[in-house]
C-alpha cells in the first residue's frame, strides 16, 4: 500500500524499501510486554499528543489466556 509505505519512509523506517518490518518498527508501533509495561506505555501516549486510542489484541494463535489477560489489562487501564 503506497500511502503507508511512504508514511513509514517519511518516519525514518528505510527498511520499508525492501518490504520488511524490522524489530525496531514493531517496538516503535506495537505496545507489548507485561501488563504493567503495557499500562505504562499507554499512559504515556497523551504526552505525545494522542487524544484517542483504538486498541486491538494481537495474539498468538489458539492462546485464549493471552487474549483474556490483555483484555483485562486494557479494561483496568480504561477504568482508571
C-alpha positions in Angstrom: 0.0 0.0 0.0 1.9 3.0 -1.3 0.4 5.6 1.1 1.5 3.6 4.2 4.9 2.7 2.7 5.6 6.4 2.1 4.4 7.3 5.6 6.8 4.8 7.1 9.6 6.0 4.9 8.9 9.6 6.0 9.0 8.4 9.6 12.5 7.1 9.1 11.9 3.4 8.5 14.1 2.9 5.4 13.7 -0.9 5.7 10.2 -0.5 4.1 12.0 -0.1 0.8 12.9 -3.8 1.0 9.3 -4.7 2.1 10.5 -5.6 5.6 9.1 -5.0 9.0 12.1 -4.7 11.4 12.1 -5.3 15.2 12.7 -1.6 15.6 9.4 -0.9 13.7 7.5 -3.4 15.8 8.9 -2.0 19.1 8.0 1.6 18.0 4.5 0.8 16.8 3.2 -2.1 18.9 2.6 -1.8 22.6 3.8 -5.1 24.1 5.2 -6.6 27.3 4.0 -7.4 30.7 0.7 -5.9 31.9 2.5 -3.2 33.8 4.7 -2.4 30.8 1.6 -2.1 28.6 -0.2 0.2 31.0 2.9 2.4 31.4 3.4 2.8 27.7 -0.3 3.5 27.1 -0.4 6.1 29.9 2.5 7.9 28.1 0.6 8.3 24.8 -1.2 11.5 25.7 2.1 13.3 26.3 2.9 12.6 22.6 -0.4 14.2 21.6 -2.6 11.1 21.4 -6.1 12.0 22.5 -8.0 9.0 21.1 -6.8 5.4 21.1 -8.2 2.3 19.5 -6.6 -0.9 20.9 -6.7 -4.3 19.4 -5.2 -7.5 20.7 -2.5 -9.2 18.6 -2.4 -12.7 19.9 -0.7 -16.0 19.3 -3.0 -18.5 17.6 -5.1 -20.5 19.9 -4.0 -18.8 23.1 -7.1 -17.7 24.9 -5.2 -16.9 28.1 -3.2 -14.2 26.3 -6.3 -12.6 24.8 -8.2 -12.7 28.2 -5.2 -11.3 30.1 -4.7 -8.5 27.6 -8.4 -7.5 27.5 -8.4 -7.5 31.3 -5.3 -5.2 31.3 -6.9 -2.8 28.9 -10.1 -2.8 30.9 -8.2 -2.0 34.1 -6.5 0.9 32.4 -9.7 2.2 30.9 -11.3 2.2 34.4 -8.5 4.5 35.9 
